[in-house]
């Protein structure tokens, strides 16, 4: 057996590629979901204030998302491996820089580098999954995104412990190097999806045309998807960065909580359970959307998100209720990272899936900028006002998805099929005319 045949038998398998993507995603998850443990230690050391430290998180998310379209273009053109290698190097260097950052500029620079590296890994792995699984995009995107959502579960406890025992700088250095090394090794196994996996006949709910990013930007359905993404992401990104400070403000951060075999201080356990339920929700809702439709699933998830935010706002002072409500909210929030890429792939085709999905993913960066107002609003009117606002945004997004997005996307797909039929008819007519001319 030749080396190439052996390579194809081992790595040219959709499920192997999915596994590699999940490991890569899990290895960069701490750059977003572990950040909450660093907010107060950095503030206590330098006295910059939570808002200034939180700005680093917004820089990270903004850069992570807004560079993904460019990184997706590189993936579509050159394949996934080189892009993820670059991401691995940046991920490691970013947290190493954070470990010595003694000015806000260096902290923000580390956030920017980390965002670039994380976006390279995230955009590549999600785009690759959409191409390898054109028939099960919801499930594939959900499983891949689950690596990012749940990947921090096993390391949040060790990070918190290391911060307490050796300082946050040491935690940045150790975990930065480890995470970058894992991604670098796994990147060697990534493969570009073969053409046969991309050019399958589309279902009635999928586009018959592969739209170029320039065409996507002119489509109204893209901008409606973008708006809905922003509305839902604001609440999730706010809670992601402030769940530990929120627990501290409520005076329950060190309160002991036990749920089945999970136990620990409320703040740490909340972050761990958030990652578990977030990881469960992404493939679960992706799988559901493959069966009942993307918009129907969005409506259900967004309404449930509003209900769990209400529960968190009214029961958050109880440690057990705080952990449970937070976890359940993240279960229905994390699905946006499976539903939206899958919906984008269905709507605009697979050929440019990485770049197109990357353009939609910039909505997360827009939401991150808007989430900067959350601590200011909380300082003025309390966390209850933040919860009320995010509940309203979730409900608005739910009805937009069901009542506006669903019919708009149906018309978009119908126009695509009509265009394909018109081209086929024109080609048939031209061929018939040529045969008539030849017969004369």
C-alpha positions in Angstrom: 0.0 0.0 0.0 1.4 3.4 -1.0 1.9 6.2 1.5 -0.9 8.2 -0.2 -3.3 5.3 0.0 -2.5 4.8 3.6 -3.0 8.5 4.2 -6.4 8.4 2.6 -7.5 5.3 4.5 -6.6 6.9 7.8 -7.4 10.6 7.5 -9.7 10.9 4.5 -12.7 9.9 6.6 -15.3 12.4 7.6 -15.5 11.2 11.2 -11.8 11.3 11.7 -11.8 14.9 10.4 -14.6 15.7 12.7 -12.7 14.3 15.7 -9.5 16.3 14.8 -11.6 19.4 14.5 -13.2 18.8 17.9 -9.8 18.4 19.6 -8.4 21.6 18.0 -11.5 23.5 19.1 -11.3 22.1 22.7 -7.7 23.2 22.9 -8.4 26.9 22.2 -11.7 27.1 24.2 -10.0 28.5 27.3 -9.0 31.7 25.5 -12.7 32.6 25.6 -14.3 30.5 28.4 -11.4 30.5 30.8 -11.1 34.3 30.7 -13.6 34.8 33.5 -11.2 33.5 36.1 -8.5 36.1 35.1 -10.7 39.2 35.3 -10.6 39.9 39.0 -6.9 38.8 39.6 -5.7 41.1 36.8 -7.9 43.9 38.3 -6.6 43.3 41.8 -3.0 43.4 40.7 -3.1 46.5 38.6 -6.3 48.3 39.7 -7.4 49.0 36.1 -11.1 48.3 36.8 -13.3 45.5 35.5 -14.4 47.5 32.5 -10.8 48.0 31.3 -10.0 44.3 31.8 -13.3 43.3 30.1 -12.3 45.4 27.1 -9.5 42.8 26.5 -12.2 40.2 26.2 -14.1 42.3 23.7 -10.9 42.9 21.7 -10.3 39.1 21.7 -13.9 38.3 20.4 -13.9 41.2 17.9 -10.6 40.1 16.3 -11.5 36.4 16.6 -14.6 36.9 14.6 -13.8 39.7 12.1 -10.7 38.0 10.7 -12.5 34.6 10.2 -13.8 35.6 6.7 -10.2 36.2 5.5 -9.0 33.0 7.3 -12.0 31.1 5.7 -10.9 32.4 2.3 -7.5 31.0 2.9 -9.0 27.6 3.9 -11.2 27.5 0.8 -8.2 28.3 -1.4 -5.3 26.5 0.3 -6.8 23.9 2.6 -7.2 23.8 6.4 -3.8 22.6 7.6 -1.7 25.7 7.1 -4.3 28.0 8.6 -4.5 25.9 11.8 -0.7 25.8 12.1 -0.6 29.6 12.2 -3.5 29.6 14.7 -1.6 27.2 17.0 1.5 29.5 17.1 -0.6 32.6 17.8 -2.6 30.9 20.5 0.5 29.9 22.4 2.2 33.3 22.0 -0.9 35.2 23.1 -1.1 33.7 26.6 2.6 33.8 27.0 2.4 37.5 26.3 -0.5 37.8 28.8 1.7 36.2 31.5 4.1 39.2 31.4 1.7 42.0 30.4 2.0 44.8 32.8 0.2 47.5 30.7 -3.2 47.6 29.2 -1.7 47.9 25.8 0.1 44.5 26.2 -3.0 42.9 27.6 -5.0 44.1 24.6 -2.3 43.0 22.2 -2.3 39.6 23.7 -6.1 39.5 23.3 -5.8 40.5 19.7 -3.2 37.8 18.9 -5.2 35.2 20.8 -8.3 36.3 18.9 -6.5 35.9 15.6 -5.3 32.4 16.5 -8.5 31.2 17.9 -10.5 32.5 14.9 -8.1 30.7 12.5 -8.8 27.4 14.4 -12.5 28.0 14.9 -13.3 29.1 11.3 -11.2 26.3 9.8 -12.7 23.5 11.8 -16.4 24.6 11.4 -15.9 25.3 7.7 -14.2 21.9 7.2 -17.1 20.2 9.0 -19.7 21.8 6.8 -17.8 20.5 3.7 -17.3 17.0 5.0 -21.0 16.6 6.1 -23.2 18.3 3.5 -26.2 16.1 4.5 -25.8 16.6 8.2 -24.5 20.1 8.6 -26.4 20.8 11.8 -25.0 17.8 13.6 -21.5 18.2 12.2 -21.3 21.9 13.0 -22.8 21.2 16.5 -20.3 18.5 17.3 -17.4 20.7 16.1 -18.7 23.7 18.0 -19.2 21.5 21.1 -15.5 21.1 21.2 -15.2 24.9 21.7 -18.2 25.1 24.0 -17.3 22.2 26.3 -13.6 22.0 25.8 -12.8 24.2 28.7 -14.6 21.9 31.1 -11.7 19.8 32.0 -9.3 22.7 32.5 -11.4 25.4 34.2 -10.8 23.7 37.6 -7.0 23.4 37.1 -6.8 26.9 35.9 -8.7 28.3 38.9 -6.5 26.2 41.2 -3.3 27.3 39.5 -4.3 30.9 39.7 -5.0 30.5 43.5 -1.7 28.7 44.2 0.8 30.1 41.7 -0.8 33.3 40.3 -2.6 34.1 37.1 0.7 34.8 35.2 1.9 31.2 35.7 -1.5 29.9 34.6 -1.3 32.0 31.4 2.1 30.6 30.6 1.5 26.9 31.3 -1.8 26.6 29.6 -0.8 28.8 26.7 2.1 26.6 25.8 0.1 23.4 26.3 -2.9 24.5 24.2 -0.7 25.7 21.3 1.3 22.5 21.3 -1.9 20.3 21.1 -3.3 22.3 18.2 0.0 22.2 16.3 0.2 18.4 16.6 -3.5 17.9 15.6 -3.2 20.2 12.6 -1.1 17.7 10.8 -4.1 15.4 10.5 -6.5 17.9 8.8 -7.4 17.3 5.2 -9.4 19.3 2.6 -12.8 17.7 1.9 -12.8 15.9 -1.5 -14.9 17.3 -4.3 -17.4 14.4 -4.0 -18.3 15.5 -0.5 -19.0 19.1 -1.7 -20.9 18.6 -4.9 -23.8 16.4 -3.8 -27.3 17.2 -5.0 -28.9 19.7 -2.7 -32.0 18.9 -0.7 -35.1 21.1 -1.1 -34.0 23.0 2.1 -30.5 23.5 0.7 -29.2 25.8 -2.0 -28.7 24.4 -5.5 -26.1 27.2 -6.1 -22.7 27.8 -4.4 -22.8 31.5 -3.8 -19.5 33.5 -3.8 -19.0 35.7 -0.7 -19.7 38.8 -2.8 -23.1 37.4 -3.8 -23.8 36.5 -0.1 -23.2 40.1 1.0 -25.9 41.3 -1.4 -28.5 38.8 -0.1 -31.1 40.2 2.4 -31.3 36.8 4.1 -27.7 37.0 5.1 -28.2 40.3 6.9 -31.3 39.0 8.7 -29.3 36.0 9.8 -26.6 38.4 11.0 -29.0 40.5 13.0 -30.6 37.5 14.7 -27.1 36.2 15.6 -26.1 39.5 17.2 -29.3 39.8 19.2 -28.8 36.3 20.8 -25.1 36.5 21.2 -25.1 39.7 23.3 -26.6 37.9 26.3 -24.3 34.8 26.0 -21.1 36.8 25.7 -22.0 39.0 28.6 -22.6 36.0 30.9 -19.5 34.3 29.5 -17.1 37.0 30.7 -19.0 38.0 33.9 -20.3 34.7 35.4 -17.6 34.6 38.1 -17.8 38.3 38.9 -21.6 38.0 38.9 -21.4 35.2 41.4 -19.0 37.3 43.5 -21.3 40.3 43.5 -24.1 38.0 44.7 -21.9 36.7 47.5 -22.1 33.1 46.4 -18.8 32.6 44.5 -17.3 30.3 47.3 -20.6 28.7 48.4 -20.3 24.9 48.1 -22.7 23.3 45.6 -23.2 19.6 44.7 -25.1 18.3 41.7 -25.0 14.6 41.3 -21.3 13.8 41.1 -20.3 17.4 40.4 -19.3 19.5 43.4 -17.3 22.6 44.1 -17.6 26.4 44.8 -20.5 27.9 43.0 -18.5 30.1 40.7 -16.1 27.4 39.5 -18.9 24.8 39.3 -21.0 27.2 37.3 -18.3 27.7 34.7 -17.7 23.9 34.5 -21.5 23.1 34.2 -21.9 25.9 31.7 -19.2 24.2 29.5 -20.9 20.8 29.9 -24.3 22.0 29.0 -23.0 24.3 26.3 -21.3 21.3 24.8 -24.4 19.2 25.0 -26.6 21.8 23.4 -24.6 22.5 20.3 -24.8 19.0 18.7 -28.3 18.4 20.2 -29.9 21.4 18.7 -27.9 20.9 15.5 -29.3 17.4 15.2 -32.8 18.6 16.0 -32.5 21.3 13.3 -31.6 18.6 10.7 -35.0 17.1 11.4 -37.5 19.9 12.2 -35.8 22.8 10.4 -33.4 25.5 11.3 -35.8 28.3 12.0 -38.2 26.2 14.1 -35.3 25.1 16.2 -34.1 28.7 16.6 -37.5 29.7 17.9 -37.6 27.0 20.5 -34.0 27.6 21.7 -34.3 31.4 21.9 -37.5 31.3 23.9 -36.0 28.8 26.3 -33.0 31.1 26.6 -35.2 34.0 27.7 -36.9 31.7 30.3 -33.6 30.6 31.8 -32.3 34.2 31.9 -35.5 35.0 33.9 -34.8 32.1 36.2 -31.2 33.3 36.7 -32.3 36.8 37.4 -34.8 35.8 40.1 -33.1 32.8 41.6 -29.4 33.6 41.1 -28.8 34.5 44.8 -29.2 30.8 45.7 -26.0 29.0 44.8 -27.7 25.8 43.5 -30.2 27.8 41.4 -27.5 30.0 40.1 -25.5 27.0 38.8 -28.5 25.3 37.3 -30.0 28.3 35.6 -26.7 29.4 34.2 -26.0 25.9 32.8 -29.4 25.6 31.3 -29.1 29.0 29.7 -25.8 28.0 28.1 -27.3 24.8 26.8 -29.7 26.8 24.6 -27.3 29.7 23.9 -24.5 27.6 22.5 -26.7 26.3 19.7 -26.2 29.5 17.8 -22.7 28.2 16.9 -24.2 25.1 15.2 -27.5 26.5 13.8 -26.1 29.6 12.2 -23.2 27.9 10.3 -25.6 25.1 9.2 -28.2 27.6 8.1 -25.6 29.5 6.2 -24.3 26.3 4.5 -27.8 25.3 3.5 -28.6 28.8 2.2 -25.4 29.6 0.2 -23.8 26.2 -0.6 -20.7 24.3 0.4 -18.0 25.5 -2.0 -17.3 28.8 -0.2 -18.6 27.5 3.2 -15.6 28.5 5.2 -15.5 32.1 4.0 -19.3 32.6 4.1 -19.6 31.1 7.5 -16.7 33.4 8.6 -18.6 36.4 7.4 -21.6 35.4 9.5 -19.4 34.7 12.4 -18.4 38.3 12.6 -21.8 38.9 14.2 -20.2 37.5 17.3 -17.7 40.3 17.2 -20.4 42.9 16.8 -22.2 41.4 19.8 -19.0 41.5 21.8 -18.7 45.3 21.3 -22.3 45.8 22.4 -21.8 43.6 25.4 -19.3 46.2 26.7 -22.4 48.2 27.9 -23.5 45.4 30.2 -21.2 46.2 33.1 -22.0 49.9 32.8 -25.7 49.2 32.8 -25.3 46.8 35.8 -23.4 49.5 37.7 -26.2 52.0 37.0 -29.3 49.9 37.3 -28.2 46.5 38.6 -27.9 43.1 37.0 -31.6 42.8 36.8 -31.7 45.4 34.0 -29.1 43.5 32.1 -31.1 40.3 32.4 -34.3 42.1 31.3 -32.6 43.5 28.2 -31.1 40.2 27.1 -34.4 38.4 27.7 -36.1 41.0 25.3 -33.4 40.5 22.7 -33.8 36.7 22.8 -37.6 36.9 22.4 -37.2 39.4 19.5 -34.7 37.0 17.8 -37.1 34.1 18.3 -40.0 35.7 16.5 -37.7 37.1 13.7 -36.4 33.6 13.0 -39.9 32.1 12.8 -41.9 34.8 11.2 -39.4 36.6 9.0 -36.3 34.5 8.3 -38.2 31.3 7.5 -40.3 32.7 4.6 -37.4 34.9 3.4 -35.0 31.9 3.2 -37.7 29.8 1.5 -38.1 32.4 -1.3 -34.3 32.7 -1.6 -34.0 28.9 -2.2 -36.9 28.9 -4.6 -35.2 31.6 -6.7 -32.0 29.6 -6.7 -33.8 26.5 -8.0 -35.6 28.6 -10.6 -32.3 29.9 -11.8 -30.9 26.4 -12.1 -34.0 25.3 -14.1 -33.7 28.3 -16.4 -30.1 27.5 -17.1 -30.9 23.9 -17.8 -33.7 24.8 -20.1 -31.5 27.3 -21.9 -28.8 24.7 -22.3 -31.3 22.1 -23.6 -32.7 24.7 -26.1 -29.2 25.5 -27.4 -28.4 21.9 -27.8 -31.6 21.2 -29.7 -31.0 24.3 -31.9 -27.4 23.0 -32.7 -28.8 19.6 -33.7 -31.3 21.2 -36.0 -28.7 23.3 -37.7 -26.4 20.3 -38.1 -29.3 18.2 -39.6 -29.8 20.9 -42.3 
